[in-house]
Amino acid sequence: MSPLNIVILAAGKGTRMYSNKPKVLHALAGKPMVQHVLDCAQALQARNICVVYGHGGEAVPQAMAAYPAKFVVQEPQLGTGHAVQQAMPHLDDGSPTMVLYGDVPLIQLKTLQHMREAGDGLVLLTVNLTHPTGYGRIVRGAGGRVLSIVEEKDATPEQREIQEVNTGILLAPTQMLRSWLAKLRNNNSQSEYYLTDIVAMAVELGVAVHTVQAAHAWEVEGINSKQQLAVLERTWQLVEAQRLLASGVTLADPARIDVRGTLTCGRDVEIDVGCIFEGAVSLADDVRVGAYSIIRNASIAQGTQIAAYSHIDSSSVGANCHIGPYARLRPGSQIHDGAHIGNFVEIKNSAIGQGSKANHLSYIGDATVGSRVNIGAGTITCNYDGANKFRTVIEDDAFIGSDTQLVAPVRVGKGATIGAGSTITQNAPDGVLTLSRSKQVTVIGWRRPVKLKQVKDET
């Protein structure tokens, strides 16, 4: 099976989106619609990927610059047939061409693979809809043979009763497609060059026209408004929730979870309401995620419990840890097995050793913390001098008293104790108490200020 050319039509203005952003750059499940389609195209291992864009200037190619695709502008926009014509100079005649749409983001790889296996000739992706208003109808003749596609605005009342509709997604031999596109005419109600007119040309030439049905109607739903985008977002999130449930994950409410990337889960994972998962997230066996937590690009090892309202970003958490509630792990955090990161504790670009604890109201940034360390409430690492960042090292079994400031670069030795309320600016040696406090003073005769009485003006 020869590799594909893939053309992605992404030139639509999206007037009903009421936005300055090109329609295909609006996000669904955490990434732009056109990116979903590009990911699918890459999974098909296409030889050439060509994105036809229009409105929004260079915003589309700039946003998708990481993809090995050619970006071709369509100006003016004269219909889908005209859009595909813009891509033809960049396609290989020896490979068949598949046409996808940047505003149909949820097309599934398996469906497109079925199209590739449908046979030689022209392959159309169709779907049966109870309410097909707005879609081009598949017109069939004797024996179910496809005769043509008629657009809604050009259809007769009888044709509008047809429930099998064209999704616009098709696969065609590239040389034939090139010839058919050259023959398109715009003598229709929209004065546009319809890509669908090539079906009648194929029939006239005796080219086999195959149809493949999408497994799910949501795969081929297009987006033209924020309302449609919101509906498809909820539809997809419910699909993701059902996938998780089928794999054994316990969801407190399948209607209140958002997966904006990929979420992989082990056995006996429990997820409470309102949680958001972004990027690539993995939850190992027996992980619990508390309500309204946000986890992005992170791995959570077996048996860890994440309490409500915790934020974890680009970090890793070991086994049997306790995180939160209201904890924040910023990028570069590594929390090792059995550690506790408690309420209103922020960790950034730091390693927290096995069994160590920071249970309350602390900031640990640019630090290496050993095993079995206790970090008291209100402790901060002063890692930034206004121009440069420096690292703090706290060795195994150290005890950091509450309200301590560790001014980096500084090292706290193994088994060291730092007295509460200290500001540590020099290395603290192993196994001894280090503290830094001014002498306590009691001022005899001092009185707390009292609020002055206001004199009412009676004049």
C-alpha positions in Angstrom: 0.0 0.0 0.0 1.7 3.2 -1.2 2.0 6.1 1.3 -0.6 8.9 1.1 -0.7 12.5 0.1 -2.9 14.3 2.7 -4.6 17.6 2.0 -6.1 19.4 5.0 -8.5 22.2 4.2 -8.2 24.9 6.8 -9.0 28.2 5.0 -12.4 28.9 6.5 -12.9 32.3 8.1 -15.3 31.0 10.8 -17.6 34.0 10.8 -19.9 32.5 13.4 -17.0 32.1 15.8 -16.9 35.9 16.3 -13.2 35.8 16.8 -10.1 37.3 15.2 -8.4 33.9 15.5 -8.6 31.5 12.5 -11.4 29.0 13.1 -9.1 26.0 13.0 -6.9 27.4 15.8 -9.7 27.3 18.3 -8.9 24.5 20.8 -10.8 21.3 21.5 -9.6 19.0 24.2 -6.7 21.3 24.9 -5.2 21.7 21.4 -6.1 23.5 18.2 -8.6 21.7 16.0 -6.2 21.5 13.0 -3.6 20.0 15.3 -5.8 17.0 16.0 -6.1 16.5 12.2 -2.3 16.9 11.7 -1.6 14.3 14.4 -4.0 11.9 12.6 -2.2 12.6 9.3 1.2 11.9 10.9 -0.1 8.6 12.4 -1.1 7.6 8.8 2.6 8.1 7.9 1.7 10.3 5.0 4.3 11.0 2.3 3.1 14.6 1.8 0.9 16.7 4.1 -0.4 20.0 2.7 -2.4 22.4 4.7 -4.5 24.9 2.7 -5.1 28.0 4.8 -6.6 31.4 4.1 -8.1 33.8 6.7 -5.9 34.9 9.5 -2.7 35.5 7.5 0.2 33.4 8.7 -1.3 32.4 12.0 -2.0 28.8 11.0 1.5 28.0 9.6 3.1 29.8 12.5 1.1 27.9 15.1 1.7 24.5 13.4 5.4 25.2 12.4 6.6 22.1 14.2 4.8 19.8 11.8 6.5 18.6 8.5 3.7 20.0 6.4 3.6 22.4 3.4 1.3 25.4 4.0 -0.4 26.8 0.9 -2.7 29.9 0.9 -6.1 29.9 -0.8 -6.9 33.5 -1.8 -9.6 34.1 -2.7 -11.7 31.3 -1.2 -13.8 29.9 -4.1 -14.9 26.6 -2.6 -13.5 23.2 -1.6 -12.6 22.2 -5.1 -10.6 25.4 -5.6 -8.9 24.8 -2.2 -7.7 21.3 -3.2 -6.4 22.8 -6.5 -4.0 25.0 -4.5 -2.4 21.9 -3.0 -2.0 19.8 -6.2 1.4 21.1 -7.2 2.8 19.7 -4.0 1.4 16.2 -4.3 3.0 13.0 -5.7 1.0 11.4 -8.5 2.2 8.0 -7.5 0.4 8.2 -4.1 -3.4 8.5 -3.5 -4.6 11.7 -2.0 -6.8 11.9 1.1 -8.7 15.1 1.8 -9.4 16.0 5.5 -10.7 19.2 7.1 -9.1 21.3 9.8 -12.5 22.0 11.4 -13.4 18.3 11.7 -11.0 17.6 14.5 -12.2 14.2 15.9 -11.8 12.0 12.9 -10.3 8.8 14.1 -7.3 6.9 12.7 -9.1 3.6 12.5 -11.8 5.1 10.3 -9.2 6.5 7.9 -7.4 3.2 7.8 -10.7 1.6 6.8 -10.9 4.0 3.9 -7.5 2.9 2.7 -8.7 -0.7 2.7 -11.9 0.0 0.8 -10.6 -0.7 -2.7 -9.2 1.1 -5.7 -11.0 4.1 -7.2 -12.7 6.9 -5.3 -13.5 6.4 -1.6 -16.0 8.5 0.2 -16.6 8.7 4.0 -20.3 8.9 4.8 -22.5 8.9 7.8 -26.3 8.4 8.4 -27.9 11.3 10.2 -31.5 11.5 11.5 -31.4 15.2 10.9 -29.1 15.7 7.9 -29.9 19.4 7.3 -26.9 21.3 5.9 -25.1 18.3 4.5 -24.6 17.1 1.0 -26.7 14.0 0.3 -25.4 10.7 -1.2 -27.5 9.9 -4.2 -27.6 6.2 -5.1 -28.9 4.4 -8.1 -29.8 0.8 -8.9 -28.1 -1.7 -6.6 -27.0 1.0 -4.3 -24.4 2.4 -6.7 -23.3 5.9 -5.8 -24.3 8.3 -8.6 -23.5 11.7 -7.2 -23.4 14.1 -4.1 -25.9 16.9 -4.1 -25.5 19.9 -1.8 -28.3 21.0 0.5 -28.9 24.2 -1.4 -29.1 22.5 -4.7 -31.1 19.4 -3.6 -34.7 18.7 -4.6 -37.2 18.1 -1.8 -36.9 14.3 -2.4 -33.2 14.4 -2.2 -33.3 16.3 1.1 -35.1 13.3 2.6 -31.9 11.2 2.1 -30.2 10.5 5.5 -26.9 9.3 4.2 -24.7 12.4 3.9 -21.2 13.2 2.7 -18.6 14.1 5.3 -16.3 15.7 2.7 -13.5 13.3 3.6 -12.4 11.3 0.6 -9.6 9.3 -0.9 -8.8 9.5 -4.7 -6.1 8.5 -7.1 -4.1 11.6 -7.5 -3.8 11.7 -11.3 -7.5 11.2 -11.6 -8.1 13.9 -9.0 -5.9 16.3 -10.9 -7.9 15.7 -14.0 -11.3 16.0 -12.3 -10.4 19.3 -10.5 -9.5 20.8 -13.9 -13.0 20.2 -15.1 -14.9 21.7 -12.2 -17.4 24.5 -12.9 -19.0 26.9 -10.5 -22.5 26.9 -12.0 -24.3 26.4 -8.6 -26.2 28.6 -6.1 -22.9 29.5 -4.3 -20.8 30.1 -7.5 -18.2 27.9 -5.9 -16.1 25.0 -7.2 -17.5 22.0 -5.3 -15.1 19.1 -4.6 -18.1 16.9 -4.5 -18.7 17.3 -8.2 -15.9 14.9 -8.9 -18.1 12.0 -7.8 -20.4 12.4 -10.9 -17.2 12.6 -13.1 -15.9 9.4 -11.6 -19.3 7.7 -12.2 -19.4 8.9 -15.8 -15.9 7.4 -16.4 -16.9 4.1 -14.8 -14.5 4.6 -11.9 -15.5 2.6 -8.8 -17.0 4.7 -6.0 -16.7 3.1 -2.6 -18.2 4.4 0.6 -17.1 3.8 4.2 -19.2 4.7 7.2 -17.8 6.5 10.1 -18.1 4.5 13.3 -19.4 7.5 15.3 -21.2 10.6 14.1 -19.1 12.8 16.3 -16.0 11.8 14.3 -17.2 13.8 11.3 -18.9 16.8 13.1 -17.6 20.1 11.8 -17.2 23.2 13.9 -18.7 26.5 12.7 -19.6 28.2 16.0 -18.6 28.4 19.6 -21.8 26.6 20.5 -20.9 23.7 18.2 -17.4 23.7 19.7 -18.7 23.5 23.2 -21.1 20.6 22.3 -18.3 18.6 20.6 -16.0 19.3 23.6 -18.5 17.7 26.0 -19.1 14.9 23.6 -15.4 14.1 23.4 -14.9 14.4 27.1 -17.7 11.9 27.7 -16.1 9.5 25.2 -12.8 9.8 27.2 -14.7 9.2 30.4 -16.3 6.1 29.0 -12.9 4.8 27.9 -11.5 5.3 31.4 -14.5 3.6 33.0 -14.2 0.7 30.6 -10.5 0.3 31.7 -11.5 0.1 35.4 -10.9 3.7 36.5 -13.4 4.9 39.1 -14.8 8.4 38.2 -16.9 10.1 40.8 -18.8 11.8 37.9 -18.1 11.0 34.2 -19.6 14.3 33.3 -17.0 16.3 35.3 -13.6 15.3 34.0 -11.5 17.0 31.3 -8.8 15.2 29.4 -6.8 17.6 27.3 -4.1 15.2 26.0 -3.5 11.6 26.9 -4.3 10.0 30.3 -3.1 6.5 31.0 -4.2 4.8 34.2 -3.3 1.6 36.1 -5.6 -0.5 38.2 -7.9 0.8 40.9 -7.3 4.5 40.1 -9.9 6.9 41.6 -10.6 10.4 40.2 -12.9 12.8 42.0 -15.0 15.5 40.3 -13.7 18.5 38.4 -10.2 17.2 37.6 -8.3 18.4 34.5 -5.5 16.4 32.9 -3.4 18.1 30.3 -0.6 16.9 28.0 0.7 13.4 28.8 -0.3 12.2 32.2 0.2 8.7 33.7 -1.4 7.5 37.0 -0.1 4.2 38.3 -2.1 1.6 40.3 -4.0 2.7 43.3 -3.5 6.4 42.7 -6.2 8.7 44.1 -6.8 12.2 42.7 -8.8 14.6 44.8 -11.5 17.0 43.5 -10.6 19.9 41.2 -6.9 19.0 40.9 -5.0 19.9 37.7 -2.3 17.6 36.5 -0.2 18.5 33.4 2.6 16.4 31.8 3.3 14.4 34.9 3.7 10.8 36.1 2.3 9.7 39.5 3.6 6.4 40.9 1.7 3.7 42.7 -0.4 4.4 45.8 0.1 8.1 45.8 -2.8 10.3 47.1 -3.3 13.7 45.7 -5.7 15.7 47.8 -8.2 18.3 46.4 -7.2 21.5 44.6 -3.6 20.4 43.9 -1.7 21.5 40.8 1.1 19.4 39.4 2.9 20.6 36.3 5.8 18.9 34.4 6.8 16.9 37.5 7.1 13.3 38.7 5.8 12.0 42.0 7.0 8.7 43.5 5.1 5.9 45.2 3.0 6.3 48.3 3.3 10.0 48.5 0.8 12.5 49.9 0.3 15.7 47.9 -2.0 18.5 49.0 -4.6 19.8 49.5 -3.7 23.0 47.7 -0.2 21.9 46.9 1.6 23.2 43.8 4.4 21.3 42.1 5.9 23.5 39.4 8.0 22.3 36.4 11.1 20.2 37.3 9.8 18.9 40.6 10.8 15.4 41.6 9.0 14.0 44.6 10.5 10.7 45.7 8.7 7.7 47.4 6.8 8.3 50.6 7.3 12.1 50.7 4.6 14.5 52.0 3.9 17.8 50.3 1.1 19.5 52.3 -1.3 22.4 52.0 -0.1 25.6 50.4 3.4 24.2 49.8 5.0 25.2 46.5 7.8 23.1 45.0 9.7 24.3 41.9 12.6 22.7 40.1 13.5 20.7 43.2 14.1 17.1 44.3 12.4 16.0 47.5 14.0 12.9 48.9 12.4 9.7 50.1 10.2 10.1 53.2 10.8 13.9 53.5 8.0 16.2 54.5 7.0 19.8 53.9 3.6 19.8 55.3 2.6 23.5 55.6 3.0 26.9 53.9 6.5 26.6 52.4 8.3 27.5 49.2 11.1 25.1 48.0 12.7 26.3 44.8 15.9 25.2 43.1 16.7 22.8 45.9 17.9 19.3 46.5 16.4 17.9 49.6 17.6 14.5 50.9 15.7 11.7 52.6 13.8 11.9 55.9 14.1 15.7 56.0 11.4 17.7 57.9 10.7 21.2 56.6 8.8 23.3 59.1 5.9 25.6 58.3 6.8 28.9 56.7 10.2 27.8 55.4 11.4 29.3 52.1 14.5 28.9 50.0 15.6 32.3 48.9 16.8 31.2 45.5 16.8 34.5 43.5 18.9 37.6 44.2 17.1 39.7 41.6 19.3 38.7 38.8 20.5 35.1 39.2 19.1 31.9 40.8 21.1 29.7 43.2 20.6 26.2 44.6 20.0 25.1 48.2 21.1 21.6 49.3 19.5 20.0 52.4 21.1 16.7 53.3 19.5 13.5 54.8 17.8 13.7 58.2 18.0 17.4 58.5 15.3 19.3 60.5 14.4 22.8 59.4 12.5 24.8 62.0 9.5 26.8 61.1 9.8 30.3 59.5 13.3 29.6 58.3 14.9 31.4 55.3 17.6 29.5 53.5 19.5 32.1 51.4 21.1 30.2 48.5 23.6 29.1 47.7 23.7 27.3 51.0 24.1 23.7 52.3 22.4 22.2 55.4 24.5 19.2 56.5 23.3 15.7 57.3 21.3 15.5 60.5 21.6 19.2 61.0 18.9 21.1 62.9 18.0 24.7 62.0 16.3 26.7 64.8 12.9 28.2 64.1 12.9 31.8 62.8 16.5 31.6 61.5 17.9 33.3 58.4 20.7 31.0 57.2 23.2 32.6 54.9 26.2 30.2 55.5 26.5 26.4 55.4 25.1 24.7 58.4 27.4 21.7 59.6 26.3 18.1 60.1 24.5 17.0 63.2 24.4 20.2 65.2 22.0 23.0 65.9 22.4 26.2 63.8 20.2 29.2 64.4 20.3 32.9 63.6 18.2 35.2 65.8 18.5 38.7 67.3 18.4 39.0 71.1 14.9 39.1 72.5 14.1 42.4 74.1 11.2 43.4 76.3 10.4 47.2 76.3 9.1 48.3 79.7 6.4 51.0 79.6 5.6 50.6 75.9 1.9 50.9 75.1 0.0 49.8 72.0 -1.5 52.7 70.1 -5.2 53.2 70.5 -7.7 54.5 68.0 -8.4 58.2 68.5 -12.0 59.3 69.1 -13.5 61.3 66.3 -14.9 64.7 67.4 -18.3 65.4 65.9 -18.5 68.8 64.2 -21.8 70.4 65.3 -21.4 73.7 63.5 
